[in-house]
Structure formats: structure tokens, C-alpha cells
Amino acid sequence: MAYLAPIHRPSSIRHALKLNLLDAEDECLVLAKANRVEIWKLSEEGLVMVHSKAIHGRVSMLEKIRPFGATTDHLFIGTARFQYFTVVWNPDTRQLDTVHSFVDVAEKYIQDSQSRDRCLIDPTGKVLAMELYQGILNLVKVVKPRKGNTSYLDTPEQVRITELKVKASAFLYTESKRPKLAILYDAGKKYPDLRLVTYRVLDDKSQYSSFDPIKDRENELAGLDVGASHLIPVSKGEIEQKRYIVRNATAAKAQLGGVVVVGETMMTYMDEESKAVVEHTLNEANIWVAWEKYNDLNYLLADRYARLYLLTINVDGAVVTGMDIKLIGKTTKATVLVHMGQGLLFIASHEGDSQVVRLNIESEEPSIQIIQTMANVAPILDFTVMDMGGRDGEAQVNEYSSGQARLVTGSGGWSEGSLRSVRSGVGLEAVGILADMEDVRGVFALRSNDPRVDDTLVISLSVETRVFLFDSQGEIEEVDSFRGFQLDAQTLLAINLPNDLMLQVTTNRAILSSSQGVHARWTPPGQYPIITGASANDKYLLLSANGIVLATLSLDLGPKKELLFKAIAKHDLEDDQVACVYVPKGIANVGVVGFWKSGTISILDLTTLTILHSEDLRRAEDKASIPRNIALTQILPEETSGPTLFVAMEDGTVLTFNVDKEDFSLSGRKSIVLGSQQAQLEVLPRKNGLFNVFATCEHPSLIYGSEGRIVYSAVTAEDAVHVCSFDSKAYPNSIVVATAENITLSQIDTERRTHVSTLPMGETVRRIAYSTNERAFGIGCMRLDVEDGQEIVKSTFRLVEEIMFGEIGQPFALDVSRGELIECIIRTELPTAYGDNLPAERFLVGTSYLEDDEPVPSPTPKQKGRILVFGIDDERSPYLVMSYELKGACRCLAMMDDKIVAALVKTVVVYRYEETTARSATFSKLATYRTSTNPISMDVTGDIIAVGDMMKSLSLVQFIPGKDGLPDKLEEVARHMQALWSTAVVNIEPDTYLESDHHGNLVVLHRNREGITIEDRKRLEVTSTLNLGEMTNKIVPLNIAAAPNAIVIPQAFIATTEGSIYLFATIANASQSLLMNLQTRMSVIVRTLGDIEFNRYRSFKIPTEEHEEPFRFVDGELIERFLDVDEEVQEEICRGLGPSVEDVRNLVEELKRLH
């Protein structure tokens, strides 16, 4: 039984609409992201989300309706499964309420429309038209509600039209009460023949027109641009001018109130009444993707290449004299444009980040200013899992919720392509900016008045120290002097001590002071005058002078209550230098020191500076990493674990050790990579007596304990260089964050979320593979250039480093002349037959050629693709070891022991690879298997190859080595008998496979080796099905050891074209019945917008078959909604379920912690 939970919700925006939904005066923006509807409002900072709601369906259309007598707009929503409803904002409950809902229950026998589903409403708001099928219009009248009835939508009716290949449609502006519809369609059978026709939707009796092309068609315009794609209705504007209808069309003038046909090479304006036409030829051909009205005479156009244009209609009075089009600027690639007013434009995007921009079109040189950017991970073309731990040989666990697994995605398309890092973490919410400062070396919180709250902030700079005082109201004052502190030097340490004492350590002295003034000072010996490191607890101060001398100073009171601020132990280093020191707060008489030369850490007795335990941190002789920062604290509860030692190494690795409280020995060494340079570790207190560790680096992390494990959560503080806890009256439970530019007060979110960081690439990242040894990603990129009016696709293979995605070495360009594309990339170790015969690290790249088919077939088959083998040279650039030509495109690559498995067009081939030198190798074909159509995805487990076919679902093929002189062979051992358009497949358990298809279904298939008949053993059984509603592009298996009492066992990550990332898991036997019953209860009790049934929403669906409900599959998104409903609803859900409300709440919270 299967379980699915969202890690990252869909971010692609395919539909956007501006309307008066929340208020009669202020307009808002409604966005549709897969199965979610979001409401945004404009503020001084940009767009702010005010409401979000999930529905049981993927949104396919949005439109606004203003019912008779209503003061606000109603929102019309349609889903991909032909379910439609309207909602209205309820100001009392501040929720959306469903008003109307209906479902198309007709038998599906008509072909879908060639374009995406469209919904139009005429300018008067009387008729709603939907385009769902070829040759069919679904029309709905908006009527005046009768007394006692709130219904304002008439019964939908289907009307047949003869225009089958509809490219675009639009309601025109008309002064009559009969709405007029313009349709752009292709009338050609062999060659394109674009035509524009218009119809009256209603006749004189307000009945629907029959759309007869002979008697009902009012206008027809032929000979349009073959690349025409959009219709722009033009209003009559505010100019009052009497129109004269001239029978002689050649003498008539085109006036406002017509329609613009947007073409690739020509803009055509037609006056619908006079039939006059005005044409404008473009200077260069273009492909248009979206348009939006700016005002009556200006319209915004977005093209395929992420450029924004202004189309202006030139008029003389009400007469259209011509059209102009000019470039405004570069933006994200648009899916939908929405003019928000006041020169603001919202650009919704599927292939890039959505944007809010400010337009300046009044000047001679139009310009664009980006105001706000909304991150979008879609479409995820490929992704890989980088385990940030496991660098010292320990097992890699790919555990996402711990923050140790980092998902790196190839997202976006063409100029919007990027690499995205997706990681579990917590957010920082800025409370305010304290000051603008540069070169901050440290921040320290002190308690000078009330011992219970922080009220003083010490900020250390390179040549001075600044002190800020906070009062109970949050007012801040900087002071010139403070308790005898030395403010003309850099502060290394500032802490509170018992008895109203404070300790400051600068680069040249240590000072003990109180409210009465300075009590004692200590300076290092004359020949070592510089203090390079300091750490202290309530009793001892551990110092390093010039990195050569270690000294312990006593901070205790003597027998006569006098201060014993003096060195009690001193040690001169002979062959090494001190890199860092740390004194823990909760462990008496112990300090930790890291050393430069030896790369070791030592736990010392502070009273004598004798070594209690020492650990060599270097695992290889040639590794010269140095410990640079240390933290020793209680992360996990004392009853279950001892203290944990964290060591930040110079190369960005953080090591962790378990510390024995008796003999201080170290065990359980683990490592995790947080950056390319050392992290700064700061211990932050928790309310339960435990501590967190904040690591500032390229990937800032909050390290804390949860459920007996250490969790690394990403933090949204990429610019942070130093932090400290700050718990004041005005700003409780806050932290101070110092960046390269300023000091801010922030608060940490209590709930973990998914955090995404972006590296724009400017080209499509189509494939990605990760090498742990090289600490780099191999990526296959595609760039689209327009040269001399032609689109040229260029592909490259390149390396980027694992932390900041900086490019390494020189990229390898593929054959541009043959249109070579990268289809797949894997990282592997291949056998060699030279040198020491050790396996060599290699990247395998499969490609295809995009050459046009020859009019006359060649007698010799042409090569259609290649397998490229890349090595990495000393300069970390990829170099070509071998190029192997293929007769078909190489769609997938995998390894079977030391053999290469390649999925070509219609064939799966197993090759033997032998590398004879560092730059030459040979391929030998061992066995082949003929697929049904085209292999799209492949997964190898042992000697079994799982082949996902483009049309014929999944087949299992076994590699059988030849015996007695017979050749090796590939033999099909099992098959899924249903026709599915497969997109990805992966092995999740022995003999169990997860498959996704083109229609958004997830199917779990099981091979029954113990079947009674041969047919049973060869037939893959369906054990679970669910419709995700989004097409899956990639599935990556996980390797996580399940806990003995685990509810579900994570098995794979799933990424979709809509930007969603899901965690797929199997349900433990003991929890299956409870979770299925809980899902059933919630699907009945918890209602969503439109009152759409959960079972129908998640049921398996393909064009030839549709199930009634999901089969043995639990939707984690629905289950987790249990925590969001009222307690009364929770009690109703649990009634008769068995466990109590508290038990179910704890179970759901545990499931939610998985991601």
C-alpha cells in the first residue's frame, strides 16, 4: 500500500485573473497553481498572498462573473476533469463559499480541443462560452435570479460548430444585446489555411445560434498569416463618432470596435461592421504567447523569447489608420499577462519565475522595472539527490526531513533555465534593521539590568567595538562607554558571569567588570601580545595567544570572595598552532582545542591543560583540512544521549562526534557538507534546557535535536556571517543576524518548510548527474539562439561545483551542425585495462540528432545519436574519452555491474565497455531487446532491466549470460498488460516498481514470482493506483533504513512539470487499515471548493479507462489537513475510527515530520 506527501507544492502559474473578488472597490489577483487557488493583493511591498485554497482537481480555466445585483465578482473555476463551479468571498468567515457547481456527465466520445481548455465571457457578462472539444461550444447564460432562488447560471448547452481546428476565439465589443464571437481556425486539410469568422451567439429571440456557416456566419476573412495564434478584441473607446456602414467594402474605413489577428509576420485588424481591413507587416517574424490590454489603443504582447512588446493602434478619430509595434524590454517568459493598473503588470510564467514589473511606455524609449519576483521551480526536467553527509565513508541516507538530503533540480526552459537547490529548513522573519555596518566580526548579547532578559548588544568590528542598549519598549541607544569595556579594539568574546560580572576579551586584553566598574584586567605575556582565540564559561576562560600559547584563567571567587582573575595553567606549543578554542557551558573543567598543523582536536582539562582525548580529523594523507570552529553542547536529551561535538572544517565540512561524559572519548563520527569554506558555529539556547547550533556559511543551517536524531535545517539567511541569541522584553526569542551590510533582528519560524535557492543558467538544464568524488554536478544544457531568422539549438555538457553551482573547467560543445541534443546523463565508474586497472570515474552522456528526414531514403542507415564517455582532467574540465555512434537516439543509460545498458529507439542494448587508454575505449554489443514502441525510462536492479515504454507501460527484461558458447541474451520475464504512456519508472522494493504516465497517474506494479501459472508469473500486478493530476518527469529512489515502529517507509522522490516535489512511501502493515479508514472519513467530512468528490479527483484515469476511486493509495495532503480543521471536525472524523483525537493528531504530526 502506498503513501504520497507533498514536499514542494506546485509553483507553475498557468492561469491568472484580476477581479473584484474580496472588495467592491479594490481589485485582487487570483492565481491557479495546479490544484491550488491563491488570492493576492497589491501592497507597498508588491503582491501579498491573502488566501490560499486547495481543490480536488487541477484548474484548467478561470473567469470572472458579475451576477445581477452583486457588488463583487464571482470566480468561475473549471478543472481538467470537466467539473465547474463558482465561488464568492464571504467577508464574515473570510473564506470562499461555493455558489454553483456542475459536472459534464456526457459520454466522452468527442476529441479534445487542439488548444488548452478555454473559457470566455462576453463584455456584457451575459454569456459564458467554453471550448473543450473539437467542433463543440459549451454555452452558459448568466441570468437574473428569480425570487427565492439564488441561481444565476442557466443550464449549460452544447452547440456544434463546423470550425474544428480552432486556434483562438474572442467575444467582440458590440452595442447590441446579442454577443458576437470571433473564431480563428485552420480550414486547410494538407496546408494551413487560417481564417477568421464571426457569429452572433444569440438570435433575435435570445436563443442560442445554430452556428450555421451559411446563414449565421456574419463575416469571414481568409488569407491570414499561417502563424496567427491570438485574437485581440478592440473596444470602441470613448470617442463618440457616428459610424457609416458603406456597402462598397473597398471604400469603407476600418473603425474602432473590431478585432486584431496576431500573426507571426503580420498583424491584421478587421472592422467587424464595415469589413474593412488594416494590415501591418512585422520587421521580423516572431512567435507570440500571450497578450493583455493596457488601454483602448495599446496592447501588451509577450513572445516566446521572453520579450515584451507594445502594440499601438493608430487612429484618426475613430478611424484605424495603422498599427505600430515596438520592443519594451526583456522579462520572464510569459504564460499569462495581467495589467494591474498604475503601470504595473503581472507576468505569470510556467517556464520561469513570475514577475511584477512597472512599465514606462509613455517615453520614446519604453522601459521595464522589475518590482517583485515569485520563485518557480517548474518545469522540473530532471533532478538528483545530493546527500550532504556521508563524506567519510558512512552510509548515505538521503533523508530529506533531516536537512541532510538536498534536491538539485534542472528547472525552467531556455533563457529561464536554472539550477535549483531544494532543502528542508526553517525561515527567518526579519523584525527590523538595527544598523548598517560592514566587516562585522562578531555579535554578543548581554544582560546588564535584568538578569532574565537581554538588553545589551555588543557588535565587534575589525578595529572597534560598538554597544547598543535596548529598553523595555524596544527603543535602541548606542553608548560611547559601557562598564569599562575596551571599545577601540575588536571584541573576541563578551559574556555574562555570576555576581553581576561581565567578561570582555579583545585582541589585546581580557576585562572583568560590573555595574561598579572594572574589577580586573589581564594581558598576554610580552612576546605573545595578541589574543587570537577565546572562549569561557562561568568558571574558566581559555585563551590562545598568537596561536602558540594556551592559557586558562580562573573566573571564580576566592575563599574571601575576592576575584581570582589569573592564569592557573599555561602551555606553550612547539610543533603546532591553535586554530580554534571552545569552552562548553554545561561540562565542568573541560575545553576543546583545534590545531592547524596536525589537523586534530583535543579535549583538555582546563585546570592543567592536559589532554583527556585527542582525535585526528584527517582521513587521507593528502587532505589538509583544518578545524576552524568548535561547539560542544547538549543537542539531544541527556537521558538518551551525551553531549555532541561539532567541528567546522576549513573545507566547509562539519564533523559531529558523540562525547562520553565519563572519559570524554569521541565516537560516532559523521560529516555533512554545508559549504566550501568553514562555518561559524553559534550555540543558541532552547526553552527545554537543550541547545541548537546555528551554522553560518554558504548554506546556513539550524542544527537541532528531534526524535533522537540530529536535524540540519536550511535557514533563509544566505548572507549571514555572525548570529547570536537575543531574548529581550521588546523582542522575545529573537536572534541578531549580522550580514556583510547590516545588523538585523529576526525570529526563527517554529515550523520547517521547504526552501529553494536558485542559480540562473540562461539555458535549459535538461539533464543532471552528481559525482560525490568530484564534488560536482554534470549537467546537459540546451540554448536556443535565433540566427538569421532561424532557431538554432546548441547543447553542451559542463560541470558545476556542488555548493554554489559555479562552473568548473570548460564546457564541451556538442555537434551543432547536426542538431545534437543531450538525452541522458549518468555518473559511474567504468573498468579500465591500463595502469593499475582500477575503475575510473566517468560521466556517460546519451544524445540524439535533430536532422531533417531525407526525401529519398539513404541505402546506408544514418547515425541518429551517440554515447559519449567523459573523464575529468586535472583542471576539472570534461574531456572526451570515447564517442560511440548509434543508429538510434539514446534515450536512457544505466549500469549493470560493469556493463552499460542503453535504451535506444525501439531497442534496449547491453554493451561491454573496455577502456584501453585514458582517451580511448571500445564498445562491444552483448545482447539486445526489441521494445513495443520507444523506451522512455529505465531502471536496473541486479540482472533485471525495467523498461518504461512510451505507449505500452512497463516490461521487465532479464539479462542472461551465454553458456556453452551461446551468446548473452535479454529475455522478457514480465509485463504490465495495460497500455500506459510511461514517463518514469523506478524499483522501490524487491519485485515492486513505481511507474508514472503521461496522464498524471502513479501506478505501483508487483511481479509475482510465485504465481501458479506462467501467465501469472509474467503478468505484473497492479497493487496501487492514484491520479496525481500532474505529469511526472523524474522519480529518484531513496535509501533510508526504516525505524522498527515506522508508520510509512520513504521510497522515492517524485518531480513534476508543475514544479511539485512529492515523497512516495510504502505503508507499514500495521498502519494500513488506520490510514485508509482515516482517508475515507476525511474525504466524506472535509469538503473543498466546488464540493468535488475526493475519490473521483484521485482516481486512475486514462482516455480509455477511468476508475471510481484511488486503489490502495493514501493521499498525504488530505491526511495532513486533519491538523487544520476545528476540533469538533476532528472529533467527528475520529468517531468510530478507533484511536482518540489526540492519537490521530500525533500520528498525522509524525507523518508531516517526514518532510
SULGIPE-V101678 format. One record per run of one state. SS is the DSSP state (H for helix, E for strand, L for the rest). FROM is the first residue (numbers start at 0). LEN is the number of residues. Records with the same first field share a line. If there is no record, write none. Layout:
SS = FROM-LEN / FROM-LEN
//
This chain:
L = 0-1 / 8-6 / 19-8 / 33-2 / 43-2 / 54-4 / 65-8 / 79-3 / 90-4 / 103-8 / 112-5 / 121-5 / 133-2 / 142-10 / 153-3 / 160-5 / 172-7 / 186-7 / 200-1 / 202-5 / 208-8 / 221-8 / 233-21 / 255-3 / 262-3 / 270-6 / 281-6 / 293-4 / 303-3 / 316-2 / 330-5 / 341-2 / 348-5 / 360-6 / 374-5 / 387-1 / 389-15 / 411-2 / 416-1 / 426-1 / 436-3 / 446-9 / 461-3 / 470-5 / 479-11 / 497-3 / 506-3 / 514-2 / 522-8 / 536-3 / 545-3 / 554-2 / 557-5 / 563-3 / 572-5 / 583-6 / 595-4 / 605-4 / 616-10 / 633-10 / 649-3 / 659-6 / 673-6 / 685-5 / 696-4 / 706-2 / 715-4 / 726-7 / 739-2 / 748-4 / 760-3 / 771-4 / 787-2 / 801-5 / 813-7 / 830-1 / 832-7 / 848-16 / 872-5 / 886-3 / 896-2 / 904-2 / 917-2 / 930-4 / 941-2 / 949-3 / 960-8 / 975-6 / 989-2 / 997-3 / 1007-6 / 1027-4 / 1037-10 / 1056-4 / 1067-1 / 1085-3 / 1091-2 / 1098-2 / 1102-2 / 1106-4 / 1111-1 / 1124-2 / 1134-6 / 1152-3
E = 1-7 / 14-5 / 27-6 / 35-8 / 45-9 / 58-7 / 73-6 / 82-8 / 94-9 / 111-1 / 117-4 / 126-7 / 135-7 / 152-1 / 156-4 / 165-7 / 179-7 / 193-7 / 201-1 / 207-1 / 216-5 / 229-4 / 254-1 / 258-4 / 265-5 / 276-5 / 287-6 / 297-6 / 306-10 / 318-12 / 335-6 / 343-5 / 353-7 / 366-8 / 379-8 / 388-1 / 404-7 / 417-9 / 427-9 / 439-7 / 455-6 / 464-6 / 475-4 / 490-7 / 500-6 / 509-5 / 516-6 / 530-6 / 539-6 / 548-6 / 556-1 / 562-1 / 566-6 / 577-6 / 589-6 / 599-6 / 609-7 / 626-7 / 643-6 / 652-7 / 665-8 / 679-6 / 690-6 / 700-6 / 708-7 / 719-7 / 733-6 / 741-7 / 752-8 / 763-8 / 775-12 / 789-12 / 806-7 / 820-10 / 831-1 / 839-9 / 864-8 / 877-9 / 889-7 / 898-6 / 906-11 / 919-11 / 934-7 / 943-6 / 952-8 / 968-7 / 981-8 / 991-6 / 1000-7 / 1018-9 / 1031-6 / 1047-9 / 1060-7 / 1100-2 / 1104-2 / 1110-1 / 1112-3
H = 413-3 / 1013-5 / 1068-17 / 1088-3 / 1093-5 / 1115-9 / 1126-8 / 1140-12
//
